[in-house]
Amino acid sequence: MIEAQGLTKRYGKTLAVDDLSFSVKAGRVTGFLGPNGAGKSTTMRMVLGLDTPTSGTVRIDGKRYRDLKDPLRTVGALLDAKWVHPNRSARAHLAWMARSNRIPAARVDEVLDVVGLTAVAGKNAGGFSLGMSQRLGIAAALLGDPQVLLFDEPVNGLDPEGILWIRRFMHRLAEEGRTVFVSSHLLSEMALTAQELVVIGRGKLIAQTSTEDFVAQATENTVRVRSPQLDELRSALGRTGVHLKDDGGALVVSGMDAAEIGELAARTGAVLHELSPQRGSLEEAFMQLTGDSVEYHTDVAAEAAQLLATGPQGVTR
């Protein structure tokens, strides 16, 4: 378990993390989300003792990182995939780490096999692609068979097969009872990976909840309905006071669940060709709850209109 209490970090006049408290429990994949500049990397560095908090504490299984004996046996982390001497082979890099924490040398080949790098174990890490470097970083995090794992942007540079692999792998680690804390900007991937969320903005906690509850609280669930008797169904729904929106030959209904709409359709005698709940996405919920914490806003629609008006060379049409 990771527990942060009143965690604060100042760099001169800049307040990077502001009285942040949260916990990361074992047995679940916990996503760590926030806009750029929210303080995620600084927080992870404080968890690992790489930065000293200005105030507050963060403990791993009740201990500060610096008090852990052979820390790689307790905590594994991937913060920077390129943190490796470029002229060292993957095997030599891991062997050096293993010796520093009294980890059996046989474990090196075990983790290389787990991440699929056995065939290139003798090659210099400086020649690795970003995806291969990510796999080597994950191997390093697993080296001590730790109970607590931190991953910062673990799918960077991975192909679709690699992304699916790391998603399933993190789930398996959590199912084994480990603590898995993962930061990522890929919200669509986090929606599939994380069961719990810690969301911050401008260094402050915005929410700590399950992914399902986070989405439900910040977005509106609707139901999409298609029927050959759409006009009759629209009239019947309208009399209940729900909100209706036309959507290309269908209705989008707010304020009534699918079961209730189906029962109403049956009473009306309307045949249903579609009755599908439309749930909000993690992206929508994230934008809704962190909008005030974004440092640099852009108007995507306005930018797109400008590009269409000026053309690819910036020349007005």
KOLNU-299836 format. One record per residue (C-alpha): residue number from 1; residue in one letter; x negated, y, z negated. Coordinates in nm, 3 decimals, decimal comma. Layout:
N
  numi  kolfi       xx       yy       zz
   NUM      a        X        Y        Z
...
***
This chain:
317
  numi  kolfi       xx       yy       zz
     1      m    0,000    0,000    0,000
     2      i   -0,107    0,358    0,072
     3      e    0,014    0,631   -0,164
     4      a   -0,045    1,002   -0,113
     5      q    0,052    1,251   -0,383
     6      g    0,039    1,628   -0,330
     7      l   -0,226    1,588   -0,062
     8      t   -0,358    1,928    0,048
     9      k   -0,649    2,022    0,274
    10      r   -0,776    2,371    0,354
    11      y   -1,044    2,464    0,605
    12      g   -1,120    2,822    0,510
    13      k   -0,796    3,013    0,565
    14      t   -0,637    2,727    0,761
    15      l   -0,398    2,503    0,570
    16      a   -0,414    2,173    0,758
    17      v   -0,220    1,957    0,511
    18      d    0,022    2,112    0,263
    19      d    0,127    1,926   -0,055
    20      l    0,199    1,606    0,136
    21      s    0,337    1,303   -0,047
    22      f    0,435    0,972    0,112
    23      s    0,388    0,598    0,074
    24      v    0,320    0,320    0,323
    25      k    0,442   -0,019    0,210
    26      a    0,316   -0,364    0,300
    27      g    0,507   -0,588    0,536
    28      r    0,623   -0,313    0,773
    29      v    0,472   -0,121    1,063
    30      t    0,490    0,246    0,961
    31      g    0,459    0,506    1,234
    32      f    0,291    0,840    1,158
    33      l    0,441    1,112    1,378
    34      g    0,406    1,485    1,418
    35      p    0,338    1,752    1,681
    36      n   -0,018    1,839    1,780
    37      g   -0,184    2,021    1,492
    38      a    0,058    1,877    1,235
    39      g   -0,227    1,734    1,025
    40      k   -0,206    1,365    1,115
    41      s   -0,575    1,311    1,189
    42      t   -0,680    1,511    0,883
    43      t   -0,448    1,301    0,667
    44      m   -0,588    0,976    0,803
    45      r   -0,941    1,099    0,744
    46      m   -0,854    1,177    0,382
    47      v   -0,705    0,829    0,338
    48      l   -1,039    0,688    0,451
    49      g   -1,251    0,922    0,240
    50      l   -1,398    1,096    0,546
    51      d   -1,253    1,429    0,432
    52      t   -1,215    1,534    0,068
    53      p   -0,873    1,672   -0,027
    54      t   -0,864    2,028   -0,154
    55      s   -0,610    1,895   -0,404
    56      g   -0,394    1,589   -0,450
    57      t   -0,481    1,222   -0,427
    58      v   -0,451    0,934   -0,186
    59      r   -0,497    0,575   -0,301
    60      i   -0,514    0,238   -0,133
    61      d   -0,379   -0,040   -0,352
    62      g   -0,427    0,194   -0,647
    63      k   -0,789    0,291   -0,570
    64      r   -0,959    0,575   -0,389
    65      y   -1,138    0,464   -0,075
    66      r   -1,477    0,560   -0,214
    67      d   -1,421    0,331   -0,513
    68      l   -1,361    0,024   -0,298
    69      k   -1,636   -0,236   -0,298
    70      d   -1,708   -0,357    0,056
    71      p   -1,427   -0,135    0,191
    72      l   -1,395   -0,315    0,525
    73      r   -1,261   -0,613    0,332
    74      t   -0,973   -0,397    0,207
    75      v   -0,915   -0,139    0,480
    76      g   -0,962   -0,162    0,854
    77      a   -0,932    0,149    1,070
    78      l   -0,943    0,262    1,430
    79      l   -0,976    0,641    1,449
    80      d   -1,215    0,693    1,739
    81      a   -1,254    0,417    1,997
    82      k   -1,582    0,565    2,122
    83      w   -1,747    0,558    1,779
    84      v   -2,013    0,306    1,875
    85      h   -2,377    0,330    1,983
    86      p   -2,362    0,314    2,365
    87      n   -2,671    0,094    2,391
    88      r   -2,541   -0,168    2,147
    89      s   -2,351   -0,467    2,272
    90      a   -2,003   -0,530    2,138
    91      r   -2,133   -0,829    1,942
    92      a   -2,431   -0,634    1,799
    93      h   -2,205   -0,348    1,692
    94      l   -1,973   -0,580    1,504
    95      a   -2,261   -0,780    1,357
    96      w   -2,409   -0,459    1,214
    97      m   -2,075   -0,369    1,057
    98      a   -2,035   -0,722    0,917
    99      r   -2,377   -0,712    0,747
   100      s   -2,300   -0,375    0,588
   101      n   -1,995   -0,520    0,410
   102      r   -2,117   -0,875    0,342
   103      i   -1,878   -1,023    0,598
   104      p   -1,977   -1,368    0,736
   105      a   -2,142   -1,344    1,080
   106      a   -1,901   -1,604    1,218
   107      r   -1,621   -1,351    1,181
   108      v   -1,771   -1,144    1,467
   109      d   -1,693   -1,401    1,734
   110      e   -1,351   -1,465    1,579
   111      v   -1,236   -1,103    1,619
   112      l   -1,392   -1,073    1,964
   113      d   -1,178   -1,366    2,069
   114      v   -0,867   -1,217    1,906
   115      v   -0,896   -0,895    2,111
   116      g   -0,999   -1,067    2,433
   117      l   -1,359   -0,940    2,455
   118      t   -1,549   -1,269    2,431
   119      a   -1,649   -1,259    2,798
   120      v   -1,809   -0,913    2,763
   121      a   -1,944   -0,949    2,407
   122      g   -2,305   -0,918    2,526
   123      k   -2,251   -0,605    2,733
   124      n   -2,340   -0,256    2,612
   125      a   -2,039   -0,076    2,466
   126      g   -2,140    0,245    2,646
   127      g   -2,024    0,090    2,973
   128      f   -1,681   -0,007    2,842
   129      s   -1,362    0,145    2,981
   130      l   -1,136    0,327    2,735
   131      g   -0,911    0,022    2,715
   132      m   -1,204   -0,207    2,636
   133      s   -1,331    0,042    2,378
   134      q   -0,988    0,039    2,216
   135      r   -1,003   -0,340    2,190
   136      l   -1,351   -0,320    2,037
   137      g   -1,224   -0,065    1,785
   138      i   -0,938   -0,296    1,692
   139      a   -1,185   -0,583    1,652
   140      a   -1,388   -0,366    1,413
   141      a   -1,074   -0,284    1,213
   142      l   -0,996   -0,657    1,181
   143      l   -1,350   -0,759    1,094
   144      g   -1,308   -0,781    0,716
   145      d   -0,962   -0,944    0,740
   146      p   -0,821   -0,643    0,548
   147      q   -0,477   -0,610    0,394
   148      v   -0,449   -0,242    0,496
   149      l   -0,488   -0,126    0,857
   150      l   -0,485    0,226    1,005
   151      f   -0,466    0,285    1,378
   152      d   -0,485    0,628    1,546
   153      e   -0,350    0,617    1,904
   154      p   -0,426    0,244    1,941
   155      v   -0,272    0,206    2,289
   156      n   -0,478    0,481    2,454
   157      g   -0,629    0,345    2,775
   158      l   -0,454    0,009    2,755
   159      d   -0,269   -0,134    3,053
   160      p    0,094   -0,253    3,013
   161      e   -0,022   -0,602    2,915
   162      g   -0,252   -0,454    2,653
   163      i    0,022   -0,228    2,515
   164      l    0,257   -0,525    2,479
   165      w   -0,023   -0,723    2,312
   166      i   -0,104   -0,457    2,051
   167      r    0,267   -0,403    1,975
   168      r    0,320   -0,773    1,908
   169      f   -0,009   -0,793    1,721
   170      m    0,085   -0,511    1,483
   171      h    0,419   -0,679    1,418
   172      r    0,237   -1,004    1,338
   173      l    0,001   -0,827    1,100
   174      a    0,296   -0,676    0,915
   175      e    0,476   -1,011    0,905
   176      e    0,167   -1,150    0,730
   177      g    0,233   -0,898    0,451
   178      r   -0,028   -0,641    0,551
   179      t    0,010   -0,263    0,538
   180      v    0,006   -0,123    0,895
   181      f   -0,006    0,256    0,944
   182      v   -0,018    0,376    1,305
   183      s   -0,024    0,724    1,457
   184      s    0,078    0,777    1,819
   185      h    0,212    1,041    2,057
   186      l    0,385    0,775    2,266
   187      l    0,726    0,800    2,106
   188      s    0,886    0,545    2,336
   189      e    0,626    0,294    2,220
   190      m    0,668    0,390    1,855
   191      a    1,042    0,328    1,889
   192      l    0,957   -0,033    1,977
   193      t    0,673   -0,076    1,728
   194      a    0,747    0,109    1,402
   195      q    1,013   -0,001    1,155
   196      e    0,940    0,289    0,919
   197      l    0,837    0,647    0,993
   198      v    0,642    0,920    0,816
   199      v    0,703    1,244    1,008
   200      i    0,511    1,564    0,935
   201      g    0,496    1,915    1,078
   202      r    0,257    2,197    0,993
   203      g    0,104    1,972    0,729
   204      k    0,433    1,917    0,543
   205      l    0,653    1,611    0,515
   206      i    0,963    1,632    0,736
   207      a    1,097    1,281    0,681
   208      q    1,011    0,938    0,548
   209      t    1,273    0,685    0,647
   210      s    1,343    0,386    0,866
   211      t    1,315    0,445    1,241
   212      e    1,683    0,355    1,282
   213      d    1,798    0,608    1,020
   214      f    1,568    0,879    1,156
   215      v    1,726    0,851    1,500
   216      a    2,080    0,820    1,364
   217      q    2,051    1,130    1,143
   218      a    1,907    1,354    1,414
   219      t    2,102    1,248    1,723
   220      e    2,463    1,188    1,817
   221      n    2,580    0,840    1,914
   222      t    2,826    0,831    2,201
   223      v    3,010    0,568    2,406
   224      r    3,018    0,558    2,788
   225      v    3,348    0,435    2,933
   226      r    3,447    0,345    3,291
   227      s    3,795    0,237    3,394
   228      p    4,015    0,231    3,706
   229      q    4,277    0,401    3,484
   230      l    4,036    0,671    3,370
   231      d    4,293    0,955    3,377
   232      e    4,533    0,764    3,151
   233      l    4,251    0,671    2,917
   234      r    4,128    1,032    2,911
   235      s    4,471    1,152    2,806
   236      a    4,499    0,889    2,532
   237      l    4,152    0,969    2,399
   238      g    4,218    1,342    2,417
   239      r    4,516    1,305    2,186
   240      t    4,288    1,161    1,913
   241      g    4,078    1,477    1,899
   242      v    3,749    1,318    2,010
   243      h    3,503    1,507    2,229
   244      l    3,501    1,398    2,595
   245      k    3,254    1,469    2,872
   246      d    3,279    1,359    3,235
   247      d    2,978    1,171    3,363
   248      g    2,994    1,064    3,728
   249      g    3,317    0,865    3,727
   250      a    3,287    0,778    3,359
   251      l    3,367    0,938    3,026
   252      v    3,119    0,997    2,746
   253      v    3,305    0,986    2,415
   254      s    3,182    1,141    2,089
   255      g    3,353    1,076    1,758
   256      m    3,485    0,723    1,814
   257      d    3,297    0,394    1,823
   258      a    3,319    0,131    2,097
   259      a    3,552   -0,099    1,903
   260      e    3,805    0,179    1,845
   261      i    3,792    0,284    2,211
   262      g    3,845   -0,076    2,321
   263      e    4,151   -0,109    2,098
   264      l    4,291    0,219    2,228
   265      a    4,235    0,105    2,587
   266      a    4,421   -0,220    2,516
   267      r    4,720   -0,030    2,376
   268      t    4,714    0,202    2,676
   269      g    4,691   -0,088    2,920
   270      a    4,368    0,043    3,070
   271      v    4,120   -0,203    3,219
   272      l    3,763   -0,136    3,110
   273      h    3,473   -0,177    3,351
   274      e    3,220   -0,037    3,104
   275      l    3,219    0,022    2,729
   276      s    2,861    0,087    2,628
   277      p    2,734    0,260    2,314
   278      q    2,474    0,527    2,395
   279      r    2,233    0,568    2,107
   280      g    1,999    0,860    2,065
   281      s    1,631    0,807    2,133
   282      l    1,333    0,857    1,906
   283      e    1,214    1,130    2,144
   284      e    1,540    1,323    2,099
   285      a    1,532    1,283    1,722
   286      f    1,166    1,388    1,707
   287      m    1,227    1,704    1,912
   288      q    1,536    1,787    1,706
   289      l    1,360    1,760    1,369
   290      t    1,013    1,889    1,456
   291      g    1,102    2,172    1,694
   292      d    1,024    2,440    1,435
   293      s    0,684    2,281    1,369
   294      v    0,554    2,285    1,726
   295      e    0,266    2,529    1,758
   296      y    0,298    2,592    2,132
   297      h    0,643    2,579    2,292
   298      t    0,705    2,544    2,664
   299      d    1,025    2,582    2,863
   300      v    1,005    2,274    3,084
   301      a    1,313    2,368    3,286
   302      a    1,183    2,718    3,354
   303      e    0,843    2,584    3,456
   304      a    1,003    2,336    3,697
   305      a    1,218    2,609    3,852
   306      q    0,912    2,828    3,895
   307      l    0,723    2,549    4,070
   308      l    1,015    2,489    4,308
   309      a    1,035    2,861    4,382
   310      t    0,665    2,914    4,447
   311      g    0,569    2,584    4,610
   312      p    0,258    2,377    4,545
   313      q    0,012    2,651    4,633
   314      g    0,175    2,916    4,415
   315      v    0,319    3,095    4,720
   316      t    0,673    3,226    4,685
   317      r    0,911    3,056    4,928
***
